[in-house]
Amino acid sequence: MDAFTAGLLQRIRATETDLTRARETGDDFLADVEQAELDDLHRLAAEHGVEVTTAMA
């Protein structure tokens, strides 16, 4: 796995964690921000042929 792929997958995992935390604490604004970031990361992964398998996908 190259550095780009590893970094992208790490960012996706971190964003999923942050999204879960925001939802659990009831921070709707932060949850929206994290969801938008996660959507962008998934789009970037798809554009570069990186397969992402996550519980939140």
N, C-alpha and C positions, 0 to 999 in steps of 0.2 A: 504494500500500500504506500503510495507516495505521500509527501507532506501535505499537499493540497487536500487530498481526500481525508487524511487523518484529521487535519485541522477542521475541515468542514463538518465531519461527523462529531467531533468533540464540541463544536459550537452548537450543533443541533441538540446534543444531549444536554448541554448546559442550559440552553434556552427552554427545553422541555421541563427541566427541573424548576427553572425560574417561573415558567408559566403555571406549573402545578402549585407552587408556593403562592403565587399571586391569587390564584383561584381559591385556594384554601383559606387565605386571609381575607377574602372578600374585596380585594383591590381590583375593581373592574377596569379602571384606567390602565393599570400596569398589565393586567391580563390581556387587554386589547393590544397594548404595545408589544408584549411578548409573542402574542399570536401572529401579529404582522411580521415580526422578525422571523418567526418559525416558518411562515409561509414563504418569505423571501429566501431563506436558506434552502427550503425544499425545491423552490424554483431553480436556484443556482445549482443544486445537486443534479436536478433533471437535465439542465442545460449542458452539464459536463459528464453526463452518463454515470453519475455516482448513485448506486443503489442504496436507498435508505429504508430500513425496516425498523419502525418504532411503534410503540403502543399508542402514540397520539396521532400518528399519520392519518 
